[in-house]
Amino acid sequence: MSNYLAFATVTATLQRILQAAAQQDVDGMRVTTIQPGQIGNGTPETGINLFLYQVARNPALQNTDTTSARAKGNPVKRQSAHDLYYMISLYGNEAELEPQRLLGSVIRTFGDRPTLFPEVIRETIADSRFRFLAASNLADQVQQVTVNPVDLSLDDLSKVWSTFFQAPYRLSLAYKVTMVTIEGEDSLKKALPVRDRNFGSTIPFAFQPVVEQAVSELGKLEPILATTTLQISGKQLQNPRTQVRLGGVEATPVIISDTQIVLPLSLFPTNGLRAGVQGLQVIHRTVAPSGQSCTVESTAVPIVLRPTLKEVQLAEVSGQGEDFRSARVMVRVDMQVGMKQRVVLVMNEWAIADPVGYQFEAPSRPDDSREIVIPIQGVKPGEYLLRLQIDGAESLLDIDADPNSPTYNWYASPKIQIA
């Protein structure tokens, strides 16, 4: 975040950048920051005028300063993000085309340096000409400050210049600087986190199971496969009739306690699981005193279920010698792949010197299946490691675990040879 000197610091930085670059292109020019109507009143004969003509709230972050979102009694520092619009006017000897030469210099300079990096801003603040910016902290802003050209039509340009009362038009172009964030100075006060969801002595949804996380029993960072045993942690998980729903398919867990469920994914139906991001819920089915059945479900938590390549076949290979190859790769995975799921085959050459890589997306399929045929083309002959991405969930590569092998601890399979 930046303080109240942010806007002035941006203008000074742009002025300094333009002065350093353009004076090498047109000797004797100066960069000014005056109102366009004052050009010619004591200004150099040749120069660039940098004028901030509009400040607008940044549309992406315009809600960061919403007062109604602030908790009563807990004031927070006000923050506002802005975009700055600059009119850059060029003037000089028209016979020697100085304005047009300066125009090219400005476009080249901002094209080469579209970002105001922190070190450039700090150099400006340290410049003796800008002592009034000594307290500026724009260089510490988290968001990058970028300079982008704005395409103004002739009508828009005339409207902008009409706001400069009785100012004769000069060759001009506009730039937008995005974004500058200004923070208030009120001290930050934040409420303590909520420890429990109670209202007085009443607990809302008292019998609803709460799932906090679902991970592999081998570790929190271990991948989840169809052979994985899940460890589900939470509150109020135990019930006489507890089931776990994963991607629309349900299974009855074996080990249940009030805070943990152990669930092998092998308990789900063979064709029930789908690779990709799946929602997991704990479900309690009870019978009310009236005899009516009642279902209470937890909020869904996401897990990423990775596929495993079980079989790979290559067919219809075309191409000879040093030509690139085309073929059809048939892969078989350990779970059903939906007809609308996105499937991508990732190929990495199993080589040390300049290995190549490819990605091929599977075409649409008429129905769900475990076998997918993916056409490939333009592939260099060689041996390739294969991975399959299904809705972003990627299959794993096996590692050579033989310490006596020359490829020990390398990725080893699954592979195909394209000759």
N, C-alpha and C positions, 0 to 999 in steps of 0.2 A: 504494500500500500504506500501511497505518496501523500505528502502534505500539500499545503496551499500553493507552494511554489512549483508544482508539477507542470502546469501549462506554460509558465514562463521558461522553465528549464527545457521543455521540448522546443520552443521557438528558438532559444539561444543555441541549442545543439544543432538544429537545422541550419541556422545562420552560419555557425562556425564551419560545418561540413561544406556548405556551398561556397563559402569564401575561400577555403583552402583548395577546393577543386577548380572553381571557375576562374580564379585569378591566373591560373596557369594557361588557360585557354584564351582569355581576353585580358590583355594587360590594362591595369588601371581601374578595373571594375571594382565595385563595392556592393556588399549585400546590406540592404536596409530593411527595417521592420516598421515602416510608417504606413499611415492610411493612404491608399492609392491616389486620392485626390491631392495629396501633398507632394507627389513626385514632381521634381523640377523646382521646388522651393528650397534651395539650399542643398539639394542632393547632388551626388556626383553626376557627371555627364553620361557615364556608362555604368549600368548596374542591374542588380536583381532585387526586387522588392518582395519580401516575404510577409504576407499579411494574414493573420488569423481572422477569418470572416464569419465562422460559424462553429459553435460547440453543441454537440448533440449527445444524448445518452446512448450508450452502446446497447443495441437491441438484444444482444445475447445475455447481458448481465443487468438489464434494467430493473429486474425485480430484487436485486440485492439490497435496495434501499427502501423496501416496502415497510412502511410504519406499522401496518396492521399485523405484520408477521412477528412483531416484537412482543415478547411476553410482558404482561403488566407487572411493574415493579422490578423488572430485570432489564434495564437499559443496556443496549449494546452499542458498540462503535458504529456510527453511520458510515456506510460505504457507498460510493457512487462511481460508476465507470463511464467514461466519456470518449467520444471520437472527436478529433479536432480537424477542421477543414481549413486549408490554407490556399489562398490565391497567390500565385507566384507570377509577378509581372516583370517583363524584361524591357529594358530601354537602352538606347545608345544611338550611335551613328547608323542611320538606315542605309546610307550609301555604301557603307562597308559591311552591312548585314550583321551588325553586332548583336541586335536582339535575337536573331535567328541562331547565331553562333552560341549565344548564352542559353538559348532554348535547348539546343542539343547537349550542352554541357550539363544542364540540370537533369535532363532525362537520363543521361548516362550515369551521373553521380548517384541518383536514387535507385537506378536499376542495379548498380553494383553494390549499393549499401542500403538495402530495403529495411534493415533492422537497426535500431538504435541500441547497440549493445551497452551493458553497464559501464565498461571501461571508457567508452566514448562519452557517455554522460558525465562520468566523474572528471574526465579531462576538461569538459566545458565548465563544470562547477569550479574547478581549480584555476581556470583562466582568470587573470587579473581584471579583464574587462567585465567579468560577470560576478563581481564581489557580492552583489545583492542576492546571489543564489547560493551563498555559502551554507545555508541551513536546509537546502533541498535534499530530499532523500529519494528522488525518482530512481536512482540507480539501484536501490534495494527493492524495487517493485517486483513481485513474483512474475506477473505477466510481462511478456516481451512487448516492446513498443515498436510497431512496424509502420512503414511509410508506403502507401499505395496510391497509384494514380487514379484520378476520378475523371471519367469521360463525360464532359458537359457538352450538350448540344448547343448549337448557336443560340437557340431560344433561351436555354438555361443560363448560358454565359451572359447574354444581354440582361437577363433579370438580375444576376448577381452584380453586374457593373452598374445597373440602374440604382442600386442601393448606395453607391458612392456618389453623393450629390455633386453634380457638375464636374465629374472627373472624366477627362477624355480617355477613351479606351486605349489600352496598350496590349501588345502581344502577351497572352496569359495562358496559364494552365493551372489546374487544381490538383491538390494532393490531400489524401485523408490519412491522418495519423491515428492508429488504433492500437491499443486502447490505453487510456490514462486513468488510473483508479485513485481517487482521493478518499482518505479516511478521516473521520472526525477525531476530536481530541478527548471526548468523554471517556472516562475510565471504563474498562471492560468488566462486566459483572455477569457471571453465568451461574445458573442454578445447578445444584447437585443432581447427579443422575438418579433416576427412579429405581429403587431397590426391588419393589414388588408391586404388582398390579392389584392393589386393594382399594376399596372405597369405604373408609371407616372400618367396620368389622365385616363388610360384605365382599366376597371375592366374585368378580364377574365370571360367568361360564365356569363354575366351580369344578365341574367334572370333565372339562375339555382337556385332552392331552396336549402337551406343549413339546414340540420337537425343537431342540436347540442346534443339533448338528447330526449328520450321518456320514461316517467315515469308514475306511477300511480298518478292520481290526489289527492289521499289520502296522498301521501308523496313519497319522492325519494327512501326510503328504503322499501316501502311496496311491497309485492309480486304482480305480474301481473297474473290475472286469466281471464277466458273467460268472466266474468261479470264486469271486470275492465273498467273504463273510462280512456283512455290515455290522457296525457297532453304532446304534442309535441312542443318543443321549437326550434327556429332557426331564420333564416333570409330569406326574400323573399319567404315566404310560401304561400302568397295569390295570387290567380289567378282565373279568371272566371271559369276555369274547373280544379279544384284541386281534386286529389284523393290520397289515402294512400294505398300502397301495403304492405302487411304483409305476408311473407311466400308464395308469389306467388298469393295471393288472394287480390282483390282490393275492397275498400269501399269509399263512398263519405262522408267526415266529415260534421258535422252540424255547428260547430262554427269555423270560420277561421279568422285569422288576419295575418298581415305581419310577426309577430314574434311568433305566437302561434296557435296551432290547438287542439281542444278538440274533441276526438274521442272515443265514446263508442264502445267496441269490439263487442257488440251485433249487430252492423250494418253489420258485416261480415256474409257471408252465413253460415248456420248451420254446414255444413260439410267442411267448408273451412279452419278453423284454425287447427293447429297442435301444440302439446306441444313440448317444447324444445327451443333451441336457434333459434330465427327467425330474419331475416333481415327486417327492416322497411324502406320504402322509401316514399318520397313525390313526386308526379308526376304532372306535368303541361302539359296539352294537349291544344295546340293553333293551330290557322289556320294562315298560312303565307299569305301576300298580294297576292301571286300567287294562293291562294286557296288550297295549299298543307298543309295537317295536319302535325303538328310537336309535338314531345314528348320530354320533358326535365325532367330528373330524378335527384333526389338528390343522394348523396352517401348513401349507406345503413348503418344503425346503428343497433347493435344487441339488442334484448330484450329477456328475458327468460320468456316464457309463461308456467305457471304451470297448470297441470291438476287437476281436482277435482274428487274424488271418489264419485259416485252417488249411487252405489249399490254393495253389496258384498254377494256372496253365496258360501256355502261350500258343496261339494259333494264327494261321493265315499271315505269316511273316513275308513281307515283300521288300526287295532291295538287295543289291549285290555289292561286293567289294567295299569301297569306302563310302558308298551311298548311305544316306540316312534310311532307317527302317520304318516301316508301318506294320502294325499287327493288331491283333485283338487279344486282350488279357482277360481271362476269366478268373475271378477271385471268389472264394467261398469263405464266409465268416461264420462265427459261432452263434449268431443271433439273427433274427429276422430283420430285414432292411425294408422299411416302408417304401411304397412306390413314389411317394412325394418327398422322401428324404434326399438331401443333397449329398452326393458321393463323389469324392475326389481321390484319384490315385496319385500318390507322391512317389517319384522315382529318384533315387540318388545313386550315381555311379559309384561302385565299390572299387575305388582307386585312390592312389595317393597324389599323383601328378595331375593337377587341373581337373578334378572331377566335375562332371556336369550334372544338372538336375532338371527334372521335368514335373509338370502337374497336368493331369488330364481329368476332366469332369465326365462322369458317366452320363449317358443319355437318359431320357425319361423312360420309365419302365411301366408295363401294363398292369403289374400286380406286385404284391409283397413277395420277397424271395430272399434266400440266403446266398444265392449265386448271382453275381453281377458281371456283365460283360462290358469292358471298357475299351473302346478303340483308341490306339495311340498312333502317332505319326511324327515324322521328323526326328527320330530318336537315333542317336549315335550307337553303333554296335558296341557291346560291352556287357558287363555284369552289373546288376542294379539291385540295391536294397529297396524293398517295397513297404509303404505304409498306406493305410486307407483312412481317410477322414469321412465320417458320417455325421452330418450336421455339426461339424467342428470337433467332434470327438475322434481322436486319432489313435490308431492301433499302435502297439509297442513293438520295438525291435528287440530281438534276442541278442544276447551278448555272449561271446566266446569265453567260457569259464574254465577252459583247460589251460593250466599254467605252463604246460609244455608246448602249447601251440604257438606258432610264430605270429598269430593274430590274437593272442591272449588279450582279453578286455576290450576287443574291438566289437563293433556291431557285426553280427554274423548272418542273421536271417530275419525274415524270409527274403529270398533272392530269386532273380530270374536271369538267365543268360540269353542275350539277344545277339545272335551270330550273324 
